[in-house]
Amino acid sequence: MATHSTKTSAALLVYRFSASGRLEVLIAHMGGPFWAKKDEGGWSIPKGEYNPPEEPLAAARREFEEEMGSPPPGGTPRELGSVRQSSGKVITTFAVSGDYDVADFSSNTFDLEWPRGSGVIRQFPEMDRAAWFSLDLAATKLVKGQIPILEALRSVVEDQRSVAGDQPEH
């Protein structure tokens, strides 16, 4: 009898505060022909699948480097929890405060027969660009299943700021 195992992914969400105090997140637009003309709902937090014994945080850091082209910022990661996608995949996400220069962006690639049925295998970047967005704008850009991760980040950051005695600017 075949057993069904849940696919697991790990993600690393990098965040920062702009000069005006606005919380911003770093996300990337998915590459390849299926996502080429899709902006809203075509972005993702850098993430990827892993299998035990690899730890989720190690996988999240590895995937960030593969998809973004450089190691993630070295801050202290905070786990944001896990979110089940409509596909059944479970994404465990970590957040780290830091900066990333999008000019340094360079994603790994994947092979795909394109156009379909042509017999021609082409390479496409897994992610084709990266950008910083406010949480509200990121919520319009991200694939639907990742939007709850933004709320988890907002809660963690607000808790962190209240403990530090900082008040977010409006």
LOKOLPA-316286 format. One record per residue: residue in three letters; x, y, z of N, C-alpha, C in turn. Coordinates in steps of 0.001 Angstrom, whole numbers, padded with zeros to 6 digits, always signed. Each point is the difference from the previous one (the first is absolute). Layout:
% residues N
ALAXYZXYZXYZ...
This chain:
% residues 170
MET+000832-001170+000000-000832+001170+000000+000886+001245+000000ALA-000284+000947-000888+000798+001220-000098-000385+000949+001131THR+000996+000679+000532-000289+000981+001048+000149+001393-000591HIS-000844+000888+000463+000057+001392-000462+000799+000809+001015SER+001025+000648-000470+000749+000849+000921-000167+001451-000424THR-000136+000852+000977-000180+001419-000250+001313+000603-000461LYS-000056+000765-001083+001196+000711-000444+000214+001183+000941THR+001262+000237+000318+000330+001102+000897+000957+000958-000684SER-000241+001281+000211+000867+001054-000508+000406+000889+001167ALA+001119+000667-000182+000464+000965+000995+000268+001312-000716ALA-000372+001092+000641+000126+001326-000600+000729+000938+000956LEU+000660+000999-000586+000660+001031+000790-000478+001359-000495LEU-000725+000699+000863-000546+001313-000322+000894+001067+000636VAL+000677+000761-000845+000861+001078+000486-000839+001274+000088TYR+000148+000710+001122-000751+001237+000175+000915+001108+000493ARG-000458+001223-000185+000734+001184+000460-001003+001113+000237PHE+000497+001072+000580-000808+001207+000161+000589+001085-000890SER-000859+000652-000786+000456+001092-000857+000394+001189+000874ALA+000575+001016-000617+000407+001201+000738-001185+000634+000721SER-001207-000176-000555-001196+000574+000634-000607-000929+001048GLY+000621-001176+000210-000487-000930+001012-000979-001033-000512ARG-000237-000018-001312-000946-000961-000582+000638-001381-000106LEU-000736-001022+000417+000454-001385-000087-000053-000445-001463GLU+001130-000540-000492+000093-000471-001384+000519-001436-000010VAL-000429-000756-001016+000447-001382-000164+000608-000182-001384LEU+000934-000945-000068+000671-000345-001247-000665-001240-000570ILE-000563+000124-001208-000599-001149-000675+000505-000035-001443ALA-000223-001127-000665+000518-000176-001353-001118-000453-000940HIS+000105+000444-001254-000962-000388-001028+000420-001332-000601MET-000952-000919-000108+000308-001330-000520+000312+000063-001494GLY+001022-000755-000393+000453+000012-001382-000686-001050-000855GLY+000311+000066-001276-000540-000967-000948-001228+000529-000717PRO-000400-000703-001032-001080+000487-000864-001367+000060+000665PHE-000264-000831+001006-001312-000001+000633-000252+001261+000820TRP+001071+000630+000475-000121+001164+000869+000382+001300-000696ALA+000465-000067-001240+000573+001154-000687-000933+001214-000036LYS-001285-000205-000188-000931+001131-000135-000866+000193+001240LYS+000355-000681+001084-000801+000098+001225+000793+000771+001054ASP-000536+001131+000420+000646+000777+001057-000721-000273+001319GLU-001258+000405+000108-000747-000277+001224-000163-001511+000128GLY+000406-000539+001143-000081-001435+000227+001116-000795-000650GLY+001031+000683-000517+001105-000671-000670+001327+000086+000742TRP-000038+000441+001244+001208+000166+000809-000002-001008+001134SER+001179-000271+000546+000137-000992+001057+001085+000410+000982ILE-000142-000507+001209+001079+000085+000973+001027-001045-000430PRO+001300+000294+000028+000993-001023-000370-000184-001256+000865LYS-000222-001130-000673-000301-001237+000723+000295-001198-000882GLY-000019-001159+000622+000163-001227-000760-000215-001217+000864GLU-000157-001137-000676-000261-001253+000698+001249-000523+000710TYR-000259-000753+001045+001081-000680+000721-000548-001313+000537ASN+000907-000876+000334-000351-001283+000614+000871-000202+001226PRO-000597-000542+001074+000824-000331+001158+001104-000959-000438PRO+001168+000091+000566+000304+000648+001276+000363+001481-000134GLU-000069+000571-001214+000317+001426-000124-000980+000796+000856GLU+000534+000959+000737-000821+000846+000858-000657+001103-000837PRO-001225+000417+000352-000688+001037-000778+000801+001302-000132LEU+000643+000459+001063+000755+001254-000089+001179-000136-000958ALA+000695-001125+000033+001109-000226-000933-000526-000020-001433ALA-001149-000630-000219-000598-000040-001335-000406+001400-000449ALA-000576+000790+000903-000428+001360-000344+001201+000848-000420ARG+001101-000119+000729+001208+000762-000348+000560-000464-001348ARG+000039-001316-000229+000494-000554-001265-000847+000499-001169GLU-001303-000083+000157-000899+000426-001076+000115+001501-000265PHE+000152+000797+001050+000174+001436-000188+001218+000250-000887GLU+001116-000637+000331+001232+000209-000768-000165-000464-001449GLU-000665-001129-000218-000205-000491-001366-000889+000940-000806GLU-001077+000473+000614-000978+000802-000731+000370+001473-000101MET+000807+000496+000925+000326+001425+000014+001428+000291-000449GLY+000867-001002+000005+001353+000184-000509+001040+000393+001019SER-000372+000129+001261+000964+000298+001054-000576-000489+001323PRO+000860-000194+000995-000505-000480+001294-000966+001011+000623PRO-000899-000490+000848-000924+000920+000674+000730+000849+001032PRO-000620+001102+000418+000584+000800+001072+000224-000867+001242GLY+000963+000377+000798+000412-000825+001128-000718+000245+001301GLY-001104+000704-000001-000717+000266+001245-000544-001264+000647THR-000606+000168+001168-000583-001119+000731-001365-000336-000597PRO-000162-001220-000525-001288-000368-000602-001063-000271+001060ARG-001233+000345-000331-001149-000276+000872-000976-000856-000784GLU-000420-001104+000599-000955-000862-000694-001378+000651+000004LEU-000633+000024-001177-001332+000578-000137-001093-001061+000001GLY+000399-001265+000066-000990-001071-000006-000090-000663-001363SER-001014-000840-000149-000201-000760-001227-001373+000292-000574VAL-000075-000001-001326-001247+000271-000714-000194-001108-001027ARG-001190-000598-000011-000326-001036-000991-000542+000678-001258GLN+000559-000367-001140-000432+000531-001284-001168-000826-000536SER-000712+000536-000996-001130-000737-000568+000446-001328-000604SER+001261-000108-000402+000549-001237-000558+000251-001049+001089GLY-000065+000425+001263+000304-000884+001114+001412+000188+000541LYS+000859+000653-000781+001367+000258+000449-000032+000912+001223VAL+000920-000245+000937+000097+000815+001207+001290+000814-000073ILE-000138+001324+000139+001161+000906-000027+000281+000476+001416THR+001213-000268+000481+000466+000538+001273+000850+001216-000328THR-000349+001143+000582+000669+001247-000359+000743+000589+001185PHE+001169+000530-000306+000819+000732+000964+000131+001422-000510ALA+000083+000950+000925+000200+001400-000367+001332+000455+000571VAL+000681+000844-000756+001258+000575+000478+000035+001462-000422SER+000385+000846+000931+000153+001420-000282+001351+000212-000667GLY+000005+000758-001075+001262+000260-000682-000234+000729-001301ASP+001066+000188-000726-000108+000692-001279+000492-000915-001105TYR-000417+000303-001202+000400-000748-001186-000080+000975-001162ASP+001088+000107-000750+000036+000880-001161-000544-000768-001198VAL-001175+000403-000493-000616-000735-001110+000855+000051-001270ALA+000974+000905-000065+000920+000035-001147+000882-001258-000024ASP+000137-000671+001161+000805-001221+000086-000795-001259-000335PHE-001273+000147-000351-000875-001136-000253+000477-000839-001185SER+000031-001318+000194+000379-000938-001063-000505-001385+000389SER-001065-000463-000636-000629-001262+000382+000584-001196-000739ASN-000175-001174+000613+000322-001249-000682-001018-000215-001125THR+000203-001031-000822-000881-000236-001143-000595-001402+000053PHE-001019-000225-000817-000594-001323-000164-000237-000247-001487ASP-000057-001267-000380-000236-000388-001388-001479-000283-000211LEU-000509+000426-001168-001401-000215-000336-000132-000126-001511GLU-000807-000957-000437-000307-000086-001422-000904+001182-000336TRP+000484+000874-000898-000786+001193-000367+000290+000402-001421PRO-001006+000239-000795-001413-000207+000306-000310-001482+000236ARG-001066-000221+000755-000425-001362+000328-000180-000822-001266GLY+000532-001214+000038-000143-000903-001138+000984+000245-001124SER+000885+001014+000163+000938+000349-001071+001243-000876-000006GLY+000274-000664+001129+001231-000770+000121+001215+000864+000317VAL-000198+001314+000128+001091+000930+000289+000045+000239+001513ILE+001149-000311+000600+000183+000226+001432+000718+001335+000169ARG-000616+000884+000777+000594+001318+000260+000211+000168+001486GLN+000925+000889+000334+000246+000333+001407-000691+001310+000332PHE-000585+000029+001195-000663+001203+000500+000467+000236+001429PRO+000070+001279+000415+000347+000264+001398-001162-000422+000895GLU+000352-000576+001156-001054-000376+000941-000741+001253+000470MET+000741+001063+000232-000568+001314+000318+000614+000982-000993ASP-000790+000939-000517+000572+000886-001011+000280+001421+000480ARG-000474+000350+001186+000335+001300+000597-000422-000001+001461ALA+000559+000922+000749-000323+000122+001419-000219+001470+000313ALA-000820+000267+001015-000280+001383+000371-000484+000060+001450TRP+000136+001189+000557-000510+000298+001341-001395+000600-000142PHE-000938-000468+000838-001360+000524-000006-000487+000198+001425SER-000903+000978+000173-000701+000130+001281-000848-001259+000179LEU-000435-000279+001219-000821-001192+000231-001292+000038-000809ASP-000632+001168-000076-001256+000088-000743+000202-000287-001487LEU+001049+000561-000592+000256-000247-001417+000463-001441-000221ALA+000813-000522+000908+000453-001394-000114-001198-000945+000005ALA-001028+000323+000755-001188-000858+000067-000704-000089-001354THR+000141+001014-000836-000605-000057-001348+000909-000725-000987LYS+001281-000068+000305+000985-000614-000900+000166-001500+000239LEU-000018-000422+001266+000275-001400+000344-001079-000952-000505VAL+000413-001247-000241-000978-001041-000262-000895-000094+001238LYS-001257-000282-000241-001023+000070+001054+000363-000770+001271GLY+000540-001198-000139+000281-000843+001147+001074+000521+000935GLN+000793+000983-000462+001067+000541+000840-000407+001274+000736ILE-001144+000550-000290-000433+001258+000630-000082-000113+001530PRO-000471-001131+000576-000038-000097+001473+001378+000166+000656ILE+001055-000268-000739+001352+000154+000538+000288+001468+000315LEU-000558+000907-000796+000203+001432+000246-000623+000412+001332GLU-001183-000541+000309-000640+000320+001277+000801-000557+001165ALA+000572-001187-000193+000847-000575+001051+001208+000903+000242LEU+000593+000507-001073+001133+000917+000138-000429+001271+000720ARG-001123+000562-000398-000483+001239+000639-000142-000213+001504SER-000572-001122+000419-000174-000287+001425+001336-000103+000717VAL+000950-000718-000585+001320-000173+000618+000713+001344+000126VAL-000049+000795-001048+000710+001287+000001-000657+000975+000975GLU-001336+000023+000053-000673+000883+000946+000320-000398+001436ASP+000029-001316+000271+000374-000470+001336+001426+000413+000328GLN+000889-000138-000962+001417+000336+000165+000157+001488+000291ARG-000727+000840-000752+000115+001447+000184-000587+000437+001337SER-001099-000620+000430-000604+000402+001269+000909-000392+001171VAL+000674-001145-000118+000953-000418+001033+001177+000979+000053ALA+000432+000463-001176+001134+000929-000070-000415+001431+000366GLY-001315+000237+000109-000462+001334+000331-000137+000920-001201ASP+000177-000565-001193-000150+000791-001227-001466+000048-000390GLN-000398+001086-000561-001339+000113-000540+000128+000159-001512PRO-000743-000815-000775+000079+000147-001445-000522+001354-000433GLU+000636+000547-001018-000458+001291-000540-001143-000255-000966HIS-000931+000946-000039-001144-000139-000912+000040+001052-001053
